[in-house]
Amino acid sequence: MHSNPIKVVRHAIAAALCSGILIFAAGSIAHRQDRPIADGKFDEIGNVSAEDAMARLDMFAIQLNSNQGLQGFIIGHNRSDYDGGWLLREAYGYVDYLVNKRGIDASRIKVVEGETRREIGFELWLLPTGAVSPVIARVPEPEPTSPQRFDVISLGDEGQCVGELFLNLYSLEDGLRFFGQALRQQSRAKAWIVIHPRVREPVATARRTIDASRNSLIKDSGISSERVLTAIGPRYSSICTYVNLWIVPSSSVRPDEAAYYSQLMDEAEKTEYTVRRVEFTGNTYTRDNILRRRFVQQEGDVFLKKALERSLKNLSKLRVIYPVTLSDVEVRLEREEKLMDCTIYFRERPRARRGSKVQ
């Protein structure tokens, strides 16, 4: 893991991009710097690329620097089927960028998690110093009625497991900090920490990561030991290790991701959910179109568990990957619109990794 949460200026191209964005931002609102702006909502950022977010944050920073009597609010709105921890790591990544790259005093920026919406968004507000949040912060129930994945942290090669250009805080330490805060709010809930080691990672290493994560919740966040349940899950990738953080009902006795995803599949089939998105991950050398040709359950179709199982059997016949089963499938439901997303995790055989991209 790395201690610096933002590496956006690590590469020359990123540095050049940042400079270009700042010049554009300064030029586009230069006429506004000679007078205070009216307080209120300044901008709203959707689920955009890092380059786009930096351009908007640069303009926000110029106004904060030019109007010392104002403070900034970043109001995050998540979708109901997205991980809450990701939203917080993104929002506080924006704060980190404003503080460490644009020189804004950290005390002048506050983050508030607002209500869920149909689309992810971050509102940027400018209000007089000392003003309260323009929206009411979301208050979760003391415990969920079913398991809810809070976050996924990727460990491994930074460029491949995190990305080359990003703003969100991404370390396991960051993820656990927000996870601990959420568990304090949901005081009756339990936690699952499930690690999916990369292919050649020793079990002992995975166990040390789990133990360190559990101890962090207990010692740093004050979560009682009986609330933290841990497990080592299937190996999903040859490159990245995934640490899944869950908030679950107090009745839970052991982590069981596969059983929960199976329940979601049964619900989706029973109530005729439409498959919105099928994503493949772990196929570094095997092209997506090779996999999709064997996938019977198509996007836009009504979900059928038998169609998914038949798809997995077809995929398992490929010699370049190890067999895949339902335990290699993650499911997310968007209940309001009855939509379902699937992620299939693949592990490629060594001969696939030795060659070029499999056609």
C-alpha positions as CSV (number, residue, x, y, z in Angstrom):
1,M,0.0,0.0,0.0
2,H,1.1,3.6,-0.6
3,S,0.8,6.5,1.8
4,N,0.2,9.2,-0.7
5,P,-3.5,9.1,-1.8
6,I,-3.1,11.1,-4.9
7,K,-0.6,10.6,-7.7
8,V,-2.1,12.7,-10.4
9,V,1.1,14.6,-11.1
10,R,3.2,11.5,-11.2
11,H,3.3,11.4,-15.0
12,A,4.4,14.2,-17.3
13,I,1.2,13.9,-19.3
14,A,-0.9,14.3,-16.2
15,A,1.1,17.3,-15.1
16,A,0.6,18.9,-18.5
17,L,-3.1,18.1,-18.4
18,C,-3.5,19.7,-15.0
19,S,-1.7,22.9,-16.2
20,G,-3.9,23.1,-19.3
21,I,-7.0,22.6,-17.2
22,L,-6.0,25.3,-14.7
23,I,-5.2,27.8,-17.5
24,F,-8.6,27.2,-19.1
25,A,-10.4,27.4,-15.7
26,A,-8.7,30.7,-14.8
27,G,-9.5,32.2,-18.2
28,S,-13.1,31.1,-18.2
29,I,-13.9,32.9,-15.0
30,A,-11.3,35.6,-14.7
31,H,-14.1,38.2,-15.1
32,R,-15.6,37.0,-11.8
33,Q,-12.5,37.3,-9.7
34,D,-12.7,41.0,-9.2
35,R,-15.9,40.8,-7.2
36,P,-17.4,38.4,-4.6
37,I,-19.8,35.8,-6.1
38,A,-23.3,35.2,-4.7
39,D,-23.3,32.3,-2.2
40,G,-25.1,29.1,-3.1
41,K,-24.7,26.1,-5.3
42,F,-21.6,26.7,-7.5
43,D,-21.5,23.5,-9.6
44,E,-22.5,19.9,-9.7
45,I,-20.2,17.1,-10.9
46,G,-21.5,13.8,-12.1
47,N,-19.6,10.5,-12.1
48,V,-17.0,11.9,-14.4
49,S,-13.3,11.3,-15.3
50,A,-10.5,12.7,-13.1
51,E,-9.6,15.2,-15.8
52,D,-13.1,16.6,-15.8
53,A,-13.4,16.7,-12.0
54,M,-10.1,18.5,-11.8
55,A,-11.3,21.2,-14.2
56,R,-14.4,21.9,-12.1
57,L,-12.5,21.7,-8.8
58,D,-9.9,24.2,-10.1
59,M,-12.7,26.8,-10.7
60,F,-14.1,26.0,-7.2
61,A,-10.7,26.6,-5.7
62,I,-10.3,30.0,-7.5
63,Q,-13.5,31.2,-6.0
64,L,-12.6,30.0,-2.5
65,N,-9.2,31.7,-2.8
66,S,-10.8,34.9,-4.0
67,N,-13.5,35.0,-1.4
68,Q,-12.1,34.4,2.1
69,G,-15.4,34.9,3.7
70,L,-16.9,31.8,2.1
71,Q,-16.5,28.1,2.8
72,G,-17.0,25.2,0.5
73,F,-19.3,22.2,0.9
74,I,-19.1,19.0,-1.2
75,I,-22.4,17.2,-1.1
76,G,-22.2,13.6,-2.3
77,H,-25.3,11.8,-3.7
78,N,-25.0,8.1,-4.3
79,R,-27.1,5.6,-6.2
80,S,-28.9,2.9,-4.2
81,D,-26.9,0.1,-5.9
82,Y,-23.4,1.7,-5.4
83,D,-21.0,1.3,-2.6
84,G,-21.2,4.0,0.0
85,G,-17.5,3.8,0.8
86,W,-16.6,4.6,-2.8
87,L,-18.6,7.8,-2.6
88,L,-16.8,9.0,0.5
89,R,-13.4,8.1,-0.9
90,E,-14.2,10.1,-4.0
91,A,-15.5,13.1,-2.0
92,Y,-12.6,13.2,0.3
93,G,-10.3,12.7,-2.6
94,Y,-11.7,16.0,-3.9
95,V,-10.9,17.6,-0.6
96,D,-7.4,16.3,-0.7
97,Y,-6.9,17.7,-4.2
98,L,-8.2,21.1,-3.1
99,V,-6.0,21.2,0.0
100,N,-2.8,19.7,-1.3
101,K,-2.8,20.8,-5.0
102,R,-4.8,24.1,-4.8
103,G,-3.8,25.4,-1.4
104,I,-7.2,25.6,0.2
105,D,-7.3,25.4,4.0
106,A,-8.8,22.1,5.0
107,S,-11.0,23.8,7.6
108,R,-12.9,25.7,4.8
109,I,-14.2,22.5,3.2
110,K,-16.8,20.2,4.5
111,V,-18.2,16.9,3.1
112,V,-21.8,15.9,3.6
113,E,-23.3,12.6,2.4
114,G,-26.8,13.5,1.0
115,E,-29.7,11.3,0.1
116,T,-29.5,8.7,-2.6
117,R,-30.5,9.6,-6.2
118,R,-30.9,7.9,-9.5
119,E,-27.5,9.2,-10.6
120,I,-24.3,9.8,-8.8
121,G,-23.4,13.5,-8.2
122,F,-21.3,15.9,-6.2
123,E,-22.7,19.3,-5.5
124,L,-20.2,22.1,-4.9
125,W,-21.6,24.9,-2.6
126,L,-20.1,28.2,-1.6
127,L,-21.6,29.6,1.7
128,P,-20.6,32.1,4.3
129,T,-18.1,30.9,6.8
130,G,-19.9,29.2,9.7
131,A,-23.0,28.3,7.7
132,V,-24.6,24.9,8.2
133,S,-24.9,22.3,5.4
134,P,-27.4,23.2,2.7
135,V,-28.8,19.7,2.8
136,I,-29.7,17.3,5.6
137,A,-27.1,14.5,6.0
138,R,-28.2,11.0,5.3
139,V,-28.8,9.0,8.5
140,P,-28.7,5.2,8.0
141,E,-30.7,2.7,10.0
142,P,-29.0,1.1,13.0
143,E,-28.6,-2.1,10.9
144,P,-29.5,-3.2,7.4
145,T,-32.1,-5.8,6.7
146,S,-29.7,-7.7,4.4
147,P,-26.0,-7.5,3.6
148,Q,-24.8,-4.3,2.0
149,R,-21.4,-4.0,0.4
150,F,-19.9,-0.8,1.7
151,D,-16.7,-0.8,-0.3
152,V,-14.1,-2.7,-2.4
153,I,-10.4,-1.9,-2.0
154,S,-8.0,-3.1,-4.7
155,L,-4.4,-4.0,-3.6
156,G,-1.5,-4.6,-6.0
157,D,0.1,-2.8,-8.9
158,E,-1.1,0.7,-8.6
159,G,-1.4,1.4,-12.4
160,Q,-3.4,-1.8,-13.0
161,C,-5.4,-2.1,-9.8
162,V,-6.2,1.6,-9.1
163,G,-5.6,3.5,-12.4
164,E,-3.1,6.0,-13.8
165,L,-5.1,9.2,-13.2
166,F,-7.5,9.4,-10.3
167,L,-8.6,11.6,-7.5
168,N,-10.3,9.2,-5.0
169,L,-8.5,8.1,-1.9
170,Y,-7.7,4.5,-2.6
171,S,-5.6,2.8,0.2
172,L,-6.9,0.1,2.5
173,E,-6.3,2.5,5.4
174,D,-8.6,5.1,3.8
175,G,-11.3,2.5,3.2
176,L,-11.2,1.2,6.7
177,R,-11.4,4.7,8.2
178,F,-14.7,5.4,6.4
179,F,-15.9,1.8,7.1
180,G,-15.3,2.3,10.8
181,Q,-17.3,5.6,10.8
182,A,-20.2,3.8,9.0
183,L,-20.2,1.0,11.6
184,R,-20.3,3.5,14.4
185,Q,-23.4,5.1,12.8
186,Q,-25.0,1.7,12.3
187,S,-24.4,0.6,15.9
188,R,-26.3,-2.7,15.7
189,A,-24.8,-3.9,12.5
190,K,-21.9,-6.4,12.0
191,A,-19.0,-6.2,9.6
192,W,-17.7,-8.6,7.0
193,I,-14.2,-8.3,5.8
194,V,-13.7,-10.7,2.9
195,I,-10.4,-10.8,1.0
196,H,-10.0,-12.3,-2.4
197,P,-6.2,-12.8,-2.8
198,R,-4.5,-12.6,-6.2
199,V,-3.5,-15.9,-7.7
200,R,0.0,-16.3,-6.3
201,E,-0.5,-14.5,-3.1
202,P,0.2,-16.8,-0.1
203,V,-2.7,-17.5,2.2
204,A,-0.5,-16.3,5.1
205,T,-0.2,-12.8,3.5
206,A,-4.0,-12.6,3.0
207,R,-4.5,-13.6,6.6
208,R,-2.2,-10.9,7.8
209,T,-4.1,-8.3,5.7
210,I,-7.4,-9.5,7.3
211,D,-6.0,-9.5,10.8
212,A,-4.6,-6.0,10.4
213,S,-7.9,-4.8,9.0
214,R,-9.9,-6.3,11.8
215,N,-7.5,-4.8,14.4
216,S,-7.8,-1.4,12.8
217,L,-11.6,-1.4,13.1
218,I,-11.3,-2.5,16.8
219,K,-8.5,-0.2,17.9
220,D,-8.8,2.8,15.7
221,S,-12.6,2.9,15.2
222,G,-13.7,1.4,18.5
223,I,-15.8,-1.4,17.0
224,S,-16.2,-4.3,19.3
225,S,-14.5,-7.5,18.2
226,E,-17.7,-9.6,18.2
227,R,-19.0,-7.4,15.4
228,V,-16.2,-8.1,13.0
229,L,-16.4,-11.3,10.9
230,T,-13.7,-12.2,8.4
231,A,-13.1,-14.7,5.6
232,I,-10.8,-15.5,2.7
233,G,-12.8,-15.8,-0.5
234,P,-12.0,-17.3,-4.0
235,R,-9.0,-15.9,-5.9
236,Y,-10.4,-13.5,-8.5
237,S,-7.4,-12.1,-10.3
238,S,-3.8,-12.8,-11.1
239,I,-2.9,-9.1,-10.6
240,C,-5.0,-7.6,-7.9
241,T,-6.2,-8.5,-4.4
242,Y,-9.7,-7.3,-3.5
243,V,-10.8,-6.5,0.0
244,N,-14.6,-6.4,0.3
245,L,-16.1,-4.5,3.2
246,W,-19.7,-5.3,4.1
247,I,-22.2,-4.0,6.6
248,V,-24.6,-6.8,7.5
249,P,-27.5,-7.6,9.9
250,S,-26.6,-8.4,13.6
251,S,-27.9,-11.9,13.1
252,S,-25.0,-12.8,10.7
253,V,-22.7,-15.6,12.0
254,R,-20.2,-15.8,9.1
255,P,-19.4,-14.1,5.9
256,D,-21.0,-15.7,2.9
257,E,-20.9,-13.6,-0.2
258,A,-21.9,-16.4,-2.6
259,A,-25.1,-17.1,-0.7
260,Y,-26.1,-13.5,-0.7
261,Y,-25.5,-13.1,-4.4
262,S,-27.5,-16.3,-5.0
263,Q,-30.4,-14.7,-3.1
264,L,-30.2,-11.6,-5.3
265,M,-30.3,-13.8,-8.4
266,D,-33.4,-15.6,-7.1
267,E,-35.0,-12.3,-6.4
268,A,-34.1,-10.9,-9.9
269,E,-35.5,-14.0,-11.6
270,K,-38.7,-14.1,-9.6
271,T,-39.5,-10.5,-10.2
272,E,-38.2,-10.4,-13.8
273,Y,-35.3,-8.0,-13.6
274,T,-33.7,-6.8,-16.8
275,V,-29.9,-7.4,-17.2
276,R,-28.5,-3.9,-17.6
277,R,-24.8,-4.6,-17.7
278,V,-22.5,-7.6,-17.8
279,E,-18.9,-6.8,-17.0
280,F,-15.8,-9.1,-17.3
281,T,-12.7,-8.6,-15.2
282,G,-9.5,-10.5,-14.8
283,N,-9.2,-11.3,-18.6
284,T,-6.0,-9.3,-19.2
285,Y,-5.0,-11.3,-22.3
286,T,-8.4,-12.7,-23.5
287,R,-10.5,-10.3,-25.5
288,D,-14.0,-9.4,-24.3
289,N,-15.5,-10.4,-27.6
290,I,-14.2,-14.0,-27.1
291,L,-16.0,-14.2,-23.8
292,R,-19.2,-12.5,-25.0
293,R,-19.7,-14.8,-27.9
294,R,-20.1,-17.6,-25.3
295,F,-22.3,-15.7,-23.0
296,V,-26.0,-16.6,-23.4
297,Q,-27.4,-14.2,-20.8
298,Q,-27.4,-10.9,-22.9
299,E,-27.7,-7.4,-21.7
300,G,-31.3,-6.2,-22.2
301,D,-32.7,-9.7,-21.6
302,V,-34.9,-10.6,-18.6
303,F,-32.6,-12.4,-16.2
304,L,-32.7,-16.2,-16.1
305,K,-30.4,-18.1,-13.7
306,K,-30.3,-21.1,-16.0
307,A,-29.1,-18.8,-18.8
308,L,-26.3,-17.5,-16.6
309,E,-25.3,-21.0,-15.6
310,R,-25.2,-22.1,-19.2
311,S,-23.1,-19.1,-20.0
312,L,-20.6,-20.0,-17.3
313,K,-20.4,-23.6,-18.6
314,N,-19.7,-22.2,-22.1
315,L,-17.0,-20.0,-20.8
316,S,-15.4,-22.8,-18.8
317,K,-14.7,-24.7,-22.0
318,L,-12.2,-22.0,-23.1
319,R,-8.7,-23.4,-22.5
320,V,-7.2,-20.0,-21.7
321,I,-9.1,-19.5,-18.5
322,Y,-9.8,-21.5,-15.4
323,P,-13.5,-22.8,-15.0
324,V,-15.9,-20.2,-13.7
325,T,-18.9,-20.9,-11.5
326,L,-21.6,-18.9,-9.7
327,S,-19.1,-18.2,-6.9
328,D,-17.2,-16.1,-9.5
329,V,-20.2,-13.8,-10.1
330,E,-21.1,-10.6,-8.3
331,V,-24.6,-9.2,-8.6
332,R,-26.0,-5.8,-8.0
333,L,-29.8,-4.9,-8.1
334,E,-31.3,-1.5,-8.8
335,R,-34.7,-2.2,-7.3
336,E,-36.5,1.0,-8.2
337,E,-36.2,0.2,-12.0
338,K,-35.8,-3.6,-11.7
339,L,-32.3,-3.6,-13.3
340,M,-29.5,-6.1,-12.6
341,D,-25.7,-5.8,-13.1
342,C,-23.4,-8.8,-13.2
343,T,-19.6,-8.9,-12.8
344,I,-17.8,-12.1,-13.8
345,Y,-14.3,-12.7,-12.5
346,F,-11.8,-14.7,-14.6
347,R,-8.5,-16.2,-13.9
348,E,-6.4,-16.8,-16.9
349,R,-4.2,-19.9,-17.3
350,P,-0.4,-19.3,-17.6
351,R,-0.2,-20.0,-21.3
352,A,-2.7,-17.2,-22.0
353,R,-0.6,-14.8,-20.0
354,R,2.6,-15.9,-21.9
355,G,1.1,-15.1,-25.3
356,S,-0.3,-12.0,-26.9
357,K,-3.9,-10.9,-26.6
358,V,-6.1,-13.9,-27.2
359,Q,-8.2,-13.3,-30.3
